[in-house]
Amino acid sequence: MKVVIALGGNAILKKGDKPTIKAQIENTRRVLKKLFPLIKNNKAVITHGNGPQAGYLLLQQEKGIGMPLDVLDAETEGQIGYLIQQILYNLLQKNKVKKNVVTVLTQVLVDKNDTAFSKPSKFVGPFYTKPQAGKLKNKFRIKEDIGRGYRRVVASPRPLEIIESGVINNILNYSFVIAVGGGGIPVVKERNELKGIDAVVDKDLASQCLADSINADILVMITDIDRVYLNYKQKNQKGLDKASLKEIRKYYLEGHFPPGSMGPKIEAAINFLENGGKKVIITNVENINGKGTVIVR
């Protein structure tokens, strides 16, 4: 079966970790060992977040040496893709699985007229104090992340097409693939040419777009909690072990899944199943072979 496995950014650089390569290698090795049974038995594409890594690169922009976001996305796709690629290759060799791994720098087409560009809301990069934010407001768009501080905000347009999806689908016949890192590199079309744009595409929605494009059977989204919850962190919270598309759509419309947390994952799950996917799994890496939320048509 074809499986798309979306790793959250914290799977590779956990909250509180120092941003060292050693920490990222150790975390990546731990995650891939857990996921290995799922990967080796399927035609698997691994996607990943890049929030912590991109955040550290964005710090460079304060010193006037930064790159535009599309280039930073490409940098982190290469950086994290390399780590996953090498560690997974070594696991395959150790387990005598004769298959290769390749990282594909992935461009994601968005609409330059998407309303997200007029109302940027995606928080990126480090936190600032109010005085620091004041000094940066002429350089970036800065908003208050309520209760946490001030951060830069950028547009998060919807993914329309994975430019390299056909290539990725062909590669899956003989290799595992790492793609759509950090939501992919956002691009727009101008006079039939692709051009990078300053934005961040949601990683889960981009993963779902890729899963649709290659006719994947299963979409797995690895997060930092064991399953999807109704009334999350409230006294009456309830974990979901299994749900139908009809049920999860109902819960979504009732507002159980806020945009800043589980919302994009549930939206991706609904889209994937409506477009022909068979199953969605949402869980953390520790429970990938046990607990978790399974959503089916």
C-alpha positions as CSV (number, residue, x, y, z in Angstrom):
1,M,0.0,0.0,0.0
2,K,1.0,3.6,-0.5
3,V,1.4,5.4,2.8
4,V,2.2,9.1,3.5
5,I,3.7,9.6,7.0
6,A,3.7,13.3,8.2
7,L,6.1,13.9,11.0
8,G,5.6,17.0,13.3
9,G,8.6,19.4,13.6
10,N,8.9,18.4,17.3
11,A,9.6,14.8,16.3
12,I,13.0,15.9,15.1
13,L,13.8,18.8,17.5
14,K,11.7,18.5,20.7
15,K,10.7,21.4,22.8
16,G,13.5,22.3,25.1
17,D,16.2,20.6,23.0
18,K,19.3,22.6,22.0
19,P,19.3,23.0,18.2
20,T,22.3,20.7,17.7
21,I,22.7,18.2,14.9
22,K,23.4,15.6,17.5
23,A,20.0,16.1,19.2
24,Q,18.3,16.0,15.8
25,I,20.1,12.8,14.8
26,E,19.2,11.1,18.1
27,N,15.5,12.2,17.8
28,T,15.2,11.2,14.1
29,R,16.8,7.8,14.8
30,R,14.4,7.2,17.7
31,V,11.4,8.1,15.6
32,L,12.4,6.1,12.5
33,K,13.0,3.0,14.6
34,K,9.4,3.2,15.9
35,L,8.0,3.8,12.4
36,F,10.2,1.2,10.6
37,P,7.7,-1.6,10.6
38,L,5.2,0.7,8.9
39,I,7.7,2.0,6.4
40,K,9.4,-1.2,5.3
41,N,6.2,-3.0,4.4
42,N,4.7,-0.2,2.3
43,K,5.5,2.3,-0.5
44,A,6.1,5.1,2.0
45,V,6.6,8.8,1.6
46,I,7.8,10.7,4.7
47,T,7.0,14.3,5.1
48,H,8.1,16.5,8.0
49,G,7.7,19.8,9.8
50,N,10.5,22.4,10.0
51,G,9.2,24.9,12.5
52,P,12.1,24.8,15.0
53,Q,14.8,24.6,12.3
54,A,13.3,27.5,10.3
55,G,12.9,29.5,13.4
56,Y,16.7,29.4,14.0
57,L,17.4,30.4,10.4
58,L,14.9,33.3,10.8
59,L,17.0,34.6,13.6
60,Q,19.7,35.4,11.0
61,Q,17.3,37.8,9.3
62,E,17.5,40.2,12.3
63,K,21.1,40.7,11.4
64,G,20.4,41.5,7.8
65,I,21.8,38.2,6.4
66,G,18.6,36.3,6.0
67,M,17.0,34.6,3.0
68,P,13.4,34.8,1.8
69,L,11.1,32.1,3.3
70,D,10.9,30.0,0.2
71,V,14.7,29.7,0.2
72,L,14.6,28.8,4.0
73,D,12.1,26.1,3.2
74,A,14.4,24.7,0.6
75,E,17.3,24.8,3.1
76,T,15.4,23.0,5.8
77,E,14.1,20.4,3.3
78,G,17.6,19.6,2.4
79,Q,18.9,19.6,6.0
80,I,16.2,17.5,7.6
81,G,15.7,15.3,4.5
82,Y,19.4,14.4,4.6
83,L,19.2,13.3,8.3
84,I,16.0,11.2,7.7
85,Q,17.5,9.8,4.4
86,Q,20.7,8.6,6.0
87,I,19.3,7.2,9.1
88,L,16.5,5.3,7.2
89,Y,19.1,4.0,4.7
90,N,21.2,2.6,7.6
91,L,18.1,1.0,9.1
92,L,17.2,-0.6,5.8
93,Q,20.8,-2.0,5.4
94,K,20.8,-3.3,9.0
95,N,17.5,-5.1,8.4
96,K,18.6,-6.4,4.9
97,V,15.9,-4.5,3.1
98,K,17.1,-3.9,-0.5
99,K,15.6,-0.5,-1.1
100,N,16.9,3.0,-1.3
101,V,15.8,6.4,0.1
102,V,15.7,9.7,-1.8
103,T,14.9,13.3,-0.7
104,V,12.9,15.4,-3.2
105,L,13.0,19.2,-2.8
106,T,9.3,19.8,-3.3
107,Q,7.6,22.9,-4.7
108,V,3.9,23.5,-3.7
109,L,1.8,25.6,-5.9
110,V,-0.4,28.2,-4.2
111,D,-2.7,31.0,-5.5
112,K,-1.0,34.4,-5.4
113,N,-4.5,35.8,-4.8
114,D,-5.2,33.6,-1.8
115,T,-6.8,35.7,0.9
116,A,-4.1,34.5,3.3
117,F,-1.7,37.0,1.7
118,S,-3.9,40.0,2.8
119,K,-4.4,38.6,6.3
120,P,-1.2,36.8,7.3
121,S,-1.8,34.8,10.5
122,K,0.9,32.0,10.6
123,F,3.3,32.6,13.5
124,V,6.9,31.9,12.6
125,G,10.3,32.3,14.3
126,P,11.3,33.5,17.8
127,F,9.3,35.4,20.4
128,Y,10.0,39.1,21.0
129,T,9.2,41.5,23.8
130,K,7.0,44.5,23.0
131,P,10.0,46.8,22.7
132,Q,11.8,44.4,20.4
133,A,8.7,43.9,18.3
134,G,8.5,47.7,17.9
135,K,11.9,47.9,16.4
136,L,11.1,45.1,13.9
137,K,7.6,46.3,12.8
138,N,9.0,48.2,9.8
139,K,10.9,45.1,8.6
140,F,8.3,42.3,9.3
141,R,4.7,41.9,10.1
142,I,4.5,41.4,13.9
143,K,1.5,40.3,16.0
144,E,1.0,39.3,19.6
145,D,0.8,35.6,20.2
146,I,-1.6,36.0,23.1
147,G,0.1,35.2,26.5
148,R,3.4,34.2,24.9
149,G,4.9,37.3,23.4
150,Y,5.2,38.9,19.9
151,R,6.1,37.0,16.8
152,R,6.4,37.5,13.1
153,V,3.4,36.4,11.0
154,V,3.3,35.3,7.4
155,A,0.7,34.1,5.0
156,S,-0.3,30.4,5.0
157,P,-2.0,29.8,1.7
158,R,-3.8,26.6,0.8
159,P,-1.8,24.1,-1.3
160,L,-3.2,23.5,-4.8
161,E,-0.7,21.2,-6.4
162,I,2.5,19.3,-5.6
163,I,4.7,20.2,-8.6
164,E,6.9,17.0,-8.3
165,S,4.1,14.6,-7.4
166,G,4.5,12.6,-10.7
167,V,8.2,12.2,-10.1
168,I,7.6,11.1,-6.5
169,N,5.0,8.6,-7.6
170,N,7.5,7.0,-10.1
171,I,10.3,6.9,-7.5
172,L,8.0,5.0,-5.1
173,N,8.3,1.9,-7.4
174,Y,11.9,1.4,-6.2
175,S,12.6,3.8,-3.4
176,F,11.2,5.4,-0.2
177,V,10.8,9.1,-0.6
178,I,11.1,12.1,1.7
179,A,9.2,15.1,0.4
180,V,7.1,18.2,1.2
181,G,9.4,19.1,4.1
182,G,8.0,21.9,6.2
183,G,5.0,22.1,3.9
184,G,7.1,22.3,0.8
185,I,8.5,25.4,-1.0
186,P,5.6,27.7,-1.8
187,V,5.5,28.9,-5.4
188,V,3.1,30.8,-7.7
189,K,2.7,30.8,-11.4
190,E,3.5,34.0,-13.3
191,R,3.4,34.0,-17.1
192,N,3.6,30.2,-17.0
193,E,6.8,30.3,-14.8
194,L,7.2,29.2,-11.2
195,K,8.3,31.8,-8.7
196,G,9.0,31.4,-5.0
197,I,6.8,33.4,-2.6
198,D,7.2,34.5,1.0
199,A,4.8,32.2,2.8
200,V,4.5,28.9,4.8
201,V,2.2,26.1,3.7
202,D,0.7,24.0,6.4
203,K,2.6,20.7,6.6
204,D,-0.4,18.5,7.1
205,L,-2.5,20.0,4.3
206,A,0.5,19.8,2.0
207,S,1.0,16.1,3.0
208,Q,-2.7,15.5,2.3
209,C,-2.3,17.2,-1.1
210,L,0.6,14.9,-1.9
211,A,-1.3,11.8,-0.7
212,D,-4.2,12.7,-3.0
213,S,-1.8,13.2,-5.9
214,I,-0.2,9.8,-5.6
215,N,-3.4,8.0,-4.7
216,A,-2.1,7.0,-1.3
217,D,-4.2,4.5,0.8
218,I,-3.2,5.7,4.2
219,L,-2.3,9.1,5.7
220,V,-0.5,9.0,9.0
221,M,0.0,12.2,11.0
222,I,2.5,12.0,13.9
223,T,1.9,14.6,16.6
224,D,2.8,15.1,20.2
225,I,-0.4,13.6,21.8
226,D,-1.5,10.0,21.7
227,R,-4.8,10.5,19.9
228,V,-7.5,13.1,18.9
229,Y,-9.6,14.4,21.8
230,L,-13.0,16.0,22.0
231,N,-13.1,18.9,24.5
232,Y,-9.3,18.7,24.7
233,K,-7.8,19.7,28.1
234,Q,-11.3,20.2,29.6
235,K,-12.8,18.1,32.5
236,N,-15.0,16.3,30.0
237,Q,-12.3,15.5,27.4
238,K,-12.8,12.3,25.5
239,G,-10.3,10.4,23.4
240,L,-11.3,9.0,20.0
241,D,-10.1,5.6,19.2
242,K,-12.0,5.3,15.9
243,A,-14.3,7.6,14.0
244,S,-16.0,7.6,10.6
245,L,-15.7,10.5,8.1
246,K,-19.2,11.5,8.9
247,E,-18.5,11.6,12.7
248,I,-15.2,13.5,12.4
249,R,-16.7,16.1,10.0
250,K,-19.6,16.6,12.6
251,Y,-17.1,17.2,15.4
252,Y,-15.0,19.5,13.2
253,L,-18.0,21.7,12.4
254,E,-18.9,21.8,16.1
255,G,-15.6,23.5,16.8
256,H,-13.8,20.7,18.7
257,F,-10.5,21.3,16.7
258,P,-9.1,24.8,16.8
259,P,-7.1,26.2,13.9
260,G,-4.0,26.6,16.0
261,S,-3.8,23.0,17.2
262,M,-5.6,19.9,15.8
263,G,-7.7,21.8,13.2
264,P,-5.3,21.5,10.2
265,K,-4.9,17.7,10.9
266,I,-8.6,17.1,11.0
267,E,-9.1,19.2,7.9
268,A,-6.4,17.2,6.1
269,A,-8.0,13.9,7.3
270,I,-11.5,15.0,6.0
271,N,-10.1,16.1,2.6
272,F,-8.0,12.9,2.2
273,L,-11.0,10.6,2.9
274,E,-13.4,12.7,0.8
275,N,-10.9,12.4,-2.1
276,G,-10.7,8.6,-2.0
277,G,-8.2,7.8,0.8
278,K,-9.0,4.7,2.8
279,K,-7.7,5.5,6.3
280,V,-6.1,8.2,8.5
281,I,-4.1,7.6,11.6
282,I,-3.4,10.4,14.1
283,T,-1.1,9.6,17.1
284,N,2.3,10.1,18.6
285,V,5.3,8.0,17.7
286,E,5.2,6.0,20.9
287,N,1.7,4.7,20.1
288,I,2.0,4.2,16.4
289,N,1.5,0.5,16.8
290,G,-1.1,0.7,19.5
291,K,-3.2,3.6,20.7
292,G,-4.2,6.4,18.3
293,T,-7.1,7.7,16.4
294,V,-8.2,5.9,13.3
295,I,-10.5,7.7,10.9
296,V,-12.1,5.8,8.0
297,R,-14.7,6.5,5.4
